[in-house]
Amino acid sequence: MRYPITHINKEVLQKMPMQVFEGQVIVIEQPEQVPEAVNYLLKQKIVGVDTESRPSFKRGIHYPTALVQIADRKRCFLFRLTHIGMPQELADFFANPNICKVGLAFKDDINGLRRRRNFTPANCIDIQKIVPQYGLLDLGLQKLFAICFGRKISKAQQLTNWENSHLTPEQARYASTDAWATLLIYEDLLKHETLTQEEVAQLQREEKERMIEHQQEIQDQRLREQGIEPPPHRTPEERKAHQAAKKREARKRKRQNKQLKKQKTS
């Protein structure tokens, strides 16, 4: 079985019903709470993971990871790293090859955790790396969840301050939903067929053409609003031929430059 759609637009997404994690949310903000939480997680075969940091609104300023969420289908543990640091037990969990950890843009999350305490990650899967194999072209968590389950998850708490002394109920539910949703998406992917490399490449070409046409429509609309009739556009075949010609010209210039260099040195 394959997914019936490869991407979803914002208009369709906004009309979908909301979904939140309805399981047990356990906030870990004391060091003595860590061992019991990690022991529970060590009994799981697969978990969903996400992290949160205090948002930065200035270029070049980044804050350390404030929260790491780890969820199975029934429970989500919120480890408040601003309160407990990065415990060794948690670092060992992420280095454990026997437990599959699933995340989205996972490399960034793992790097943030490693800056708090270094470890060698094992059995960590980034959903964004594998969704193209299933014919999905959207990479964001919200859109992927919508494609898989026909529901949307809220991003309203994303830019709140995760270093506050207390998490609000809204923050806790949002954070838990993200980790849980990541797990559900991965499990749903495994129920579907993967595409061949040729099929994936064809889908990506079609998506690129769709994006070009969408941008052209936006530009045409802006011109019409200014009372200007848009010029005719190249067809996909004409664009392909134009790109091929540009590449040939670039190769020709490169050869000419090499010949000039040889003449100067001879």
N, C-alpha and C positions, 0 to 999 in steps of 0.2 A: 504493500500500500504506500502511495506517495501523497504528499500534501497537495490539496487542490489549488492552493494559491502560493505564490512565492514571496509576495510582499503585501503590505496593507497601508492605505493612506490615512492621514489624520482624520479626515471627515468620517470615515467608517469607524475608526478607532473610538472617536468621541461618543458615538451612539451606542457603544457596547455597555453592558452592565458591569458594575464594579465588582472586583474580587479581592478579598483580604484573607490573610492567614487567620484561621479560626482555632488553631491549636493552642497549646500552653506556651506562654512566653516567660522565660526565666532570665532575669537580669542578674549578671554576675558582677558585683562591684566591691567584693571583699576577697582578699587572697584565700581565705579559708573555704570559700565556696568553689574554688577552682577544681580540686581533685575529684569531687563527686560529679561535677559536670563533665569533666573530661573522661572519667570512667564510663559514664553513660554513652558518650560519643564513640568511645573505643569499641563498643559492642555493635556499632552500625556498619553496614557494608558500604553505604554511600550517603553522602550528606551534601547539602547545598551551602555555599559560603558567599558572603558579601562583606564589604567593609564600608565604614563611613569616616569621613574626616571633616573637621571644621571647614566650611567653605571659605575660599579666599577670593576677594574681589579686586586684588592687585596683582599685576603680572610679576612673576618671579617669586611670589610669596606662597609657600606651601606649608600646610600644617601636618603634624604626624597623625597616623591612623588613630582615631579616638575609639572606634568600636569595631569589633568583628562579630558577625552573626553566623551561627552554624545551626542548620536546621535539618531534621528528618521530616517525615510527614506529620508527626504528631507534636513535636516539641521544637522550639527554637531557643538557643542560648545566646544571650547578648553579653559578650565580654567587654566591659568598659575599660579599655586599656589606659585611659587617662587616670583611672583610679587604681588599677592593679598592675600596670605595666604589661609586659609580654611574658607571662609565666613560662618556665621551662616545660611544664607539662603540655602547654598549648603548642609551643614550638615543636616538641616531640610528636604531637598529634599530626601536625602538618608534614612532618618528615616520615610518618608511618606509611609504608608502601601497601599495607593490607587494607587500608580504607580509602575509597575513592572520594576525592574532594572535587566538587564541581563549582565553577564560578564563571562569571562573565567579564571579559577583559581581565582575566585572572592574574596575568603577569604583573599588572600594576598593583593589585591587591596584595599579592605575595611579596613584592618588593617593599611595599609599605610596612608589612609585618616584619620582614627581615631587618629593616632599619631599626626596629625596636629590640629584636634579639635574633641573631643570625641562626639560620638552620638550612638544611638542604631539603627543599620540597620534594615530595614523592607522590605519585599517583594523583596529580592535580590536572584536571581537564578544563580547558577553556572552551566554552560553548561557541564563542565567536569563531574559533578555528575550525569547527566541524560542521556548523550549520550549512555552509555551501554544499557539502556533500549530500545533503538532503533536499537540495533545491530551494533553500530559503535565502533570500537576498537581504532581508532586514537583519540588523545586528543588535539593535537595542532590546533591552529586556522587555519593555512594555509592548513593543510590536511583536516580538517573538511569542510572548505569552498569548497575545490576542490571536495570532495565527494558529497556535496549537489548541487553544481552548475557547476562543470566541468571547473572551472577557478581557477587561482592561484592569490594570493595577495602577494605583495612584502614585504620582511622583511629587505630591504636594509638600512633603516634608524634606525633600532632598537637600535644600539649601538652608535648613535650620542649623543651629549651633549644637553640634554633637559633643561639645566639651562642657555643656552646662552641668551644674551640680546634680540635677535630676533629669532623667529622661521623661518627657511627657508621654502619656498613653498613646498619643498619635504617633510620636516618634518611634516608640517601641513596636507598635503594630506595623508601621511602614517598614522598619528595618527587618522585622521578621518575615514580612511578606516577600521582600526581595530575595532573601536567602532561600526561602521555601519555593518560590516561583522558579528559581534557577534549577532546583532539584527536579521539579515537575517537568520542566521543559526538556531536560536531559533524558528523563525516563520516557517521555513521549517520543523523542527522536529515535530512541532505540526500537520503537515499535514500527518504524517506517523504513522503507527501502532507501538505500543510497543510490546516487546517480553515478554514471560513468564520468570520467574526466571530460570527455567530449560533450556530454550533456550539460555539465556544469559550465563549461566554457561558452556554450551556446546561450545558456540562460544569462550569463554575465554580459555577453555581447548585446542581447536583447534589452537588458536592463540599462546598459549604457546608452543605447539608442533612445530608450524611453526617457531617460534623464535629459538627453540633448533636446529632444522634442519638447519636453516640459519647459526647459529654459527658453527655448525659442518662442513658445506660446507666451511666456511672461514678458519677454522683450517686445514681441509684437503688440501685446496689449498696451504696454507703456508708450510705444510709438503712436498707436491709434489715439490714445488719450491726449497726445500732443498734436493730433491732426495730421500725422505722417503715415502714409501707407507703407507697411513693412515690405522690404525687398523679398524676392523669391528665395527659398532655402534650397540647399543641396539635398538630394535624396540620399538615403543611406549608402547606395552604391557610389554616388558621386563623392560623398565624404570619404569613403574607403579608398577610392582612387586618388583623391586629393592627399590623403595621409600617406599613401604609398609613394606618390610623387615627391612629397616633402622628404621622406626617408631616403629616396634615391638621390635627391639633391644634396642632402646632408652627407651621404656617403661619398658623393662626387667631390664636395668641398674638402672632406677629410683626406681623400687621395691627393687632391691638388696641393693641400698644405704639406703633406708628407714629401711630395716631389720638390716643392720649394725649399724645404729644409735640407733635403739631400743636395740640391744644387748649391745652396749657400755653404755647406760644409765641404763640398768637393773642390 
